[in-house]
Amino acid sequence: MDERAAPSAIRFSRAICGDLGQAERREWWIANGRGGYAGGTIAGSLTRRYHGLLIAPVGSPLGRRLILAKADATVIAPERSYPLFTNRWKSGAISPAGHIRIGSFRLDYSVPVWTYEIGPHCIEARIWMEPGTHTTYTAWLLRPQPDAPEHALSLRVTLLANNRDHHGATVVGGFAPDIAVEGEHLLVTEGGSFSLTIRARGGTIVAKRDWYRDFALPLEAERGLDAIDNHLCVGEVTLPLVPGQWRGIAASLEANPSDDIEAALKRRLDHDRSIVSTAVASSPAMSDAPPWIARLALAADAFIFARPLASVPDGQSVIAGYPWFGDWGRDTMISLPGLTLATGRPNIARRILATFSSFVSQGMLPNVFPGAGEHADYNTADASLWFFEAWRAYFDATKDVAALREVFPILSDMIDWHQRGTRYGIAVDKADGLLKAGVAGVQLTWMDAKVGDWVVTPRIGKPVEINALWYNALRVMSSFAAVLEEPDRFSAPAGAARRSFARFVRSGGEGLYDVIDGPSGDDASVRPNQIFAVSLPHSPLAGADQQNVVR
């Protein structure tokens, strides 16, 4: 692979890693493409509820639970022991303070890499997730040093497990699994909810059952939430360290994860290299881009995950943001071109679009996807309109006429629903061809803050970006009809919407109204929503009015 394709370096020195305040402000996050993730601070301490080595969905694509919180390693030397981990406690104590031994931290593609300095010895530690499976590897390498003394070193790894919602916290006694050692496997099971397998080839595992109480989570305290958590020690692994040989553990919800550490690391890095090389090869602009663009392409992959459906077995979707969010209609459609098309993966874009097509209801896309046994929430006026723009971007990139022909009836029906009226007062105003939206107590645009029953920014009426998107959708459908040689019943309403959109233009070159025809008249609040009337491929504004918006 061309060296230019390697992601730019992210690296922190001892000055950052050894300063707890600095090290805790730097966090790493990795994902497995199935909705699972792992994350933490470079100090090795927990500061969020969401920090852990294996957070994976159980029971639904995004029913994410904290399964393995920590694998705390201590180097055992003949004369003493050296903890490589850091813990914060409710009392305010920091014990142990293993971050002081970190010589550096970096990312090797997506893989976090620490180096620990213990006298003449240097130990490298890595954490990664197996692509496509709920398996996390934690591995250590004693680097060969010509002047290092030849005495035996080993690692003692304390395994702290849990089984809670990743938004929650655990009380002591709230997790009571069965724990057993079978050969080289440690099995941790709780009823039928989950089964955690931990393997450590070349090492020994013993079962434990000890509560580690009162971990302090300062970032949860900043959010005003319960900031104390507890984890159960389910076992302890001892690994002999041999210079130049990887030692580690595999923790998995799969029945029999591979414990070949070197092969697993190669699979992870090969996956990452493939992501980057595909992006770099996708266009001349990408091949000439600076290395940090490759880093963005690699990061984009972490947001895409499998959401299989009966109708779309290979369905995929997009995480709206780690660690809190699931997949949201609006965010997925806006991000789809950048995450998939710009990175050379139109096949993933197609699967995401097919997945969302399965959830179209009354002309609308969901705002939030459903969990197991739940119903989708459709309280969004713009996700459906972004769906048209995502399809435009996909078709422009691929010229996939077969896919367009398949989805065209769905898109046409969505237009019909908007014209005659759908949920939450979303309907075309027959008087001017603009789209109105909103009912009391429901937030429908991206400004969706709600406290109890109070919608902070209701924007009932005709919001500016909703109507820019409506005009764009009609123009997109007109072009699709031409490609498929279908009757064009979209140009006329597009023309009406464009003529009426002039009502958004404020006098004196002051940009656009945020909402018109609201319960209290027109809203002249200056908000960034108006930029969509300029940035979309089909703008309803004349050139001079576009310039006034940008200025």
N, C-alpha and C positions, 0 to 999 in steps of 0.2 A: 504494500500500500504506500502511496506517495506520502512522504513524511509531512507534507503540508496538510494532509487530511487529519492528522492527530489533533485532538482537542487541545486548546491552550491550557497551560499549567495552572492549577489551583493548588497553592502550596503555602503553608504557614510554618514559620520557624519556631525554635524554642522560645523566643521572646513572646510569641502569641500563645503557644500551647502551654507554657509553664505558668502563665498568668490566668488564674481561674476565671476572673471576670471576662477577660478577652476570649478565653477558650470556650466558655459557655455561651457566648454570643455567636459563635460559629457552629452551625448545625449541618449535619449530613443527612440526606434522604435517598433511599433507593427503593425500587419497586420491582415486581415480578411479572407484570402484564396480566395478572388475574385479579387485580383489586387488592392484593396484599402489598405491604410495605414494611420497611424498617427505617429507623431514624434515631438520632441522638446528637449529643454535643461532642465536639472533638476532645473535650476533657474526659469523656466517658461517664459523666454524671447525668442523672435524669433531672430534667427541669420542666418537662411537660407530661401530661397524662399519656400523650401519644408517643413517647419515646419507648423504644423496645427493639428487640432483634427479630421478632416475628409477630406482625400484626396481620391477621388474615381473615377473610370473610368466612363465616360459618353459617350455613343455612340459607344464604342468599348472596347474590354477587357482591353486595356491599354491606353485609352484616358483619362488619369488621370487629374482631376481638383481639385483645392483647393476649398472646399465647406464651411467648418467651420474652421476659423483660430484660434480663441481663445474663451474660456469661463472664463473670468476673475472674480474671486470670491473675494468679500470683506466681512469680518465679521463685522456685525453691532451690537455694544454693546450700552448699555444706555449712556455711557460716551463718546464714540468715535468709529471710524471705523478703521479696520485693513486690508489693502489690502494684499492678499496672492499671488499676481502676480507681475511680473517684466516686464517693457517695456524699450526698448532702442529707442531713438528718433534721428532724423536727426541732431538736435542741439548739440548732444553729451550728453544730459541729460539722466539719469537713473531715471525714475519716473513712478510708485512708485517702491520701492525696496523691494518687498515682500519676496525676497529670504533670507533676514536677519532673517525671522521668521521660516525658515525651520530647524527643529531639526534633521531630518534624511531623507534619501531617500533609498529605496530598491526595489528589484523586488520580487514579490510574483508569482512564475512561470513567466509568461510573463507580468504580470500586474505591472505597475509602481505605487509605493506607497510613498506618502510624509506624514510626520508628521509636523504640524505647532504648535508652542508653543506661546500662547497668554496669558501672565500672568499665572494664575492657570489652564487655559484651554488647552487642547490638541485636535487638529482636524486632522483627517486622511483624505487624499484625494487620490483617485484612478482614473485611466483612463484605459479603455479597449475597445476592439472592439468585437462585437458579431460575432462568427465564422460563416462564410458563408453569411453574410449580410453586407450592407453598413450602419452600425449603430455603433456609438461611444457613450459610456457612460462615464460621468464625475460625480463622486460621492464624498460626504463628510460625515464623521461620527464624531460627537462630542463624544469623549470618556468620559464615566462616571468617575468622579474624586470625591472622598469622601470629599475633602476639598474645592471644587470649589464653589463659591457663586451661589446662586439660582436666577439669573436674566436672563431675556430672551435674547437669542442671535439669530441672523438670518444671512443668507447669501444673498448678492445681487450679482447676476451673470450677467455680461455684455457679450452679444453674438455678436461676430464679424464674419461676413460671407463674402463670396466672390464667384466668379464663373469664375476662370481663369485657364488656363493651369498651371500645377504645375511647369513648367519651367519658367513661366513669372512673370509679376508684373502688378499691377492694378493702373490706374490713377483715381483720384477723379472724380466721375461721370461715370466711366466706367462700373459700375455695378448698374443697375436700376431695382431691382426686385419688384414684388408685395409682400406686407407684410400684413398678416392678423392674428388675433387671433380668433380661433374657439374653444370655451370651454377651455380645458387644452392644446390645440395644438397651436403652432405658425407655420404658413405656410409661407415659403419663396419660391416664384416661379419666374422664368424668362422665359417668352415665353414657348416653349416646350422643352427647354434644360434640365431643372432639377426642382425638387420640393423637398425642404428640410423641413422636419417635426421635430419640437422640442417639446418634452413633459417634463413636470415637475410635476409629481403627488404629491399632497400635497402642492404645491406652487402656486404662481400667476405669470402670464406672461403678460407683456405689450409690445406692438409693439413700435419700435423706427426706426428712419431713420437719423442717424448721422454719418458722415464720421470721422474716426479716421485717421489722416494724418501723413505721414512722419515717419513710422517705419523704423529704421535703421537695416540693415542686414549685419553685419561686415564680415561674411564668404563669402558673395557674392562679397563684395568689394575686398577681397583677391583674388577672381577668376577674377577680372577685369571686373565685370558685374555691371549693374545698381543695386544699393544696397538700394533703397528706395521703400517701398511698402505702400499701403493704404488699409484699410478694412472698411466695412460698418457695423455699429452697427444696427442690425435688431431687437433687443429686449432686455429686461431685465427681469430676473427671480428673485423672492424673495422666499427664502426657510427658514422656521422656523427650527432652530436646536434644537433637542431633544436628550439628552444624550442617547447613545446606539442605536439610530435609523439612518439608512442611509437616506440621502437626495441627490437628484441628478437630472440630465437631461439625456434624450436620444435624440441624434441628428441623423437623418436617412434620407436616400433617399428612404426608404421603406414607404408605405402609412400609416401604423399604427404600429409603433414600440412599443414593450412592455415597460411600464414604471415601471415595478416591478424591482427595483434596486437590491435587494438581490437575486432574482431568476436569473437575468441576470449575476450577478457576479458569482454565483454558476455554471452557464452554461460555462462561460469562464474558470474557474478554473478546472471544470470537463474535459473540452476539453484538457487543458494543461496536466492534470494528466494522461489522456489517452495516449497522445503522449509519455510522459516519460515512463509510465509503459509498453507500447508496445515495446519501444526501449530496455528497461531493460530486458524484457522477451524474446527478440529475439535471444539471444545467451548467453552461459555461460560467455563469455568475457565481454559482456555488463553488466550482473548482478553483476560482481565483479569489475566493473570499478569505479573510483573515482567519486564523485558527480558532478564535473565540466563536465563530459561527458554527464550527463543528461541535463545540461544546453545547450550543443551543440545540442543534439537531439531536444530540444524545439526550439532553434533558427532555426534549419533546417526547421521546419514546416512553418516559416514565409515566406520562399522563394517559396513555392508551392502555385499555384493559379489555379482557374478554367479557362479553355479556351475551352468552348463548341463549337463543330463543328457540321454541319449537319451530317457528317459521323461518328463523335465520340461525341455524346451528353454529355458524362461525361468526355470529354477531359480535360487534365491538362497540365500545363507547369511550368517553373521555372523562377523567376525573377533573372536576372544576378547580380543585386546589387541595394541596396537602397541608395539614393532615385532616382538616375538618370536613371537607365537602365530598359529595358523591358526584354523580353525573347529572348535569343540568342542561336543559334544552338550549337555552340562550348561549351559554358559555361554549357548549360543544359546537354549535353551528358557526359561531364567530371564530373559534380557534381552529376549526377543521382545515382550512386551506394552509395555514402555517404549520400545523402539526404533521400533516400528511402530504399534501401536494408539494409544498416547498421542500420537503425532505425526500422526495422521490418515491412516495409510497401511496399511489392512487388506489391500489387494491384495498388498503385499510380505509381510505376515505369512502370507498364504495360500500364496505361492510358497515361502517358507522351510519351512513345514510340509509342503508337497508334496515338496520336495527331501528332507527327512529321512525322510518316509514311504517313499521309495524305498530307504532303507538299513536298514529294520527287518529284523532277522535273529534268529530264535529268540526273538522277543518283546523284543528289545533295540535301543536306538539306539546308534550308535557314540559312543565317548568322543572319538576323534580321527578326522577324515575322511581318506580315503586320498589319496595323490598319484598321479601317473600310474603305472600298472602295480603299484600297491600295494594291500594289503588294509586295510579299515577295522579299527580297534581297538575292541573292545567291552568293555573293562575298566572298566565303570561300572555301579553299582547304581542310581543315581538319575537319570541322564539320561532313561531310559525313563519314569520316573514323572513327571518334569517335563514330558514330552511331553503327558501327559493334562492337566496344569494349563495348558499353553500353548493346547491346543485349547479348554479351557473359556473362557479369556480371549478367544480369537478368536470363539467362538460367541456369548458374551455381548455382544460388541461389534458383531457383524454379523448375527446370526440367520441365518447361511448354512446353511440346512438341506440344500441340495444337497451342499455340501462335507462336512457332518457325515455324511450318508448314505454318501458315498463312503469315508470313512475309518473308519466304525464297524466294519466287519469286521476291519480291521487292529488297531484298538484292542482289540476283543474277543479276538482271537488273542493279543495281548500279555498280556492278563490270564490267559488259559489257560496260556501258557508260564510265567508266574510262579507259577501255582498248582501246576503239575506239576513245575516245575524247569527251569532253563536253565543257562547258563554260570556258572562260578565259584561254584558252591554257592548260587546265588540261587534260593530256593524258599520257598513258604509252608510253615510248620510246621503239619502237620495237627492237632497237639495244641491249638494256641491261635490259629491264624489269622494269626499275625504272620509277617513276611517276614524270613528269615535270609539272610545273604550272607557270602561270604568263603572264600578258600582261601589257604594259605600262599604267600607270595611275590608276591601280586597286591594292588594298591591299588585299591579300588572306590568310595570316597567322595571328596568334595571335598578331604579331608585326604590328599592323594595323594603326598606327598613320598616319594621312593625313591632310595636311594644304592646303586648296584650292585644286589645282590639283597636288600638290606635295606629292607623296608617300614617307614617310621618310625612310622606310626600305622595298624596293620592293621585295627583295629575289626571283627574277625571276630565274628560272632554276629548280634544283632538291633539295628542302630544306630537311634537315636531318630528322626532325620529321615527315614530310609528308611521307617520304619513310619508316620510321620505322612503322608508322601507316598503310601504304599500305601493308607492309609485314604482319603485325599483322592481318589485315582484311582478307587477303587471307588464312592465317592459321586458323582463326576463321571459315571462310566459309568451309574450308576443314573438320573441325570437325563437323560443322552443317550438311554437306552432309552425313557424316557417320551416324549421329544420325537418319536422315530421310531416310537413304538408297537411297540417290540420287547419281547420277554420280559425282565423284570428278574431276572437271575440274579446281581446284584451287591450288592443290599441285604443279603442274609444274610451273605456273607463280610465285608461292611463292619461289620455289627453284631458279629460275632465278633472282628474286629480291634480294634474300639473297646473292647469289654469287656476284652480282654487287654492293651490299651495301659495300663490302670491299673497294671500291674506296673512301668511306668517311673517312677511317681510316688514320690519319696523322702519319707520321713516328716519331720515338722516343717516342712513348707512350704519345703523346700530345693530345689525344682525337680525335674528329671528325671535319671534315669540316662542316661549317654551311650550305653551298649551294655548289653544284658542277654543272658544265656545265652551269654556268650563262653567261650573255652577256660579262662579263669581265673575264671569267674563273672561277676558284674555289675560294670560299670565306672562308678564314681561321679564320674569326672572332670567338672568344671564347664566345659562348652564351649558355644559359641553355637549348636551344632546344634539344641538343644532349642527355640529360638525358632520353628522351623518348625511345631512342634506347636500354636502359637498363631496364627501369621500366615497360614497357608493358609486358603482359604475354608471348608474343612470341617475343623474341629478335633476330634480324638478326646478332648479334655479337657473336664471340667466347668469352669464359670466360675471357681470358686475356685482350681483348679489352674492355670488359665491365668494368673491374677493372680500366683500364686507364681512362675511361670516368669519373668514380666516383672520382678518385683521382684528 
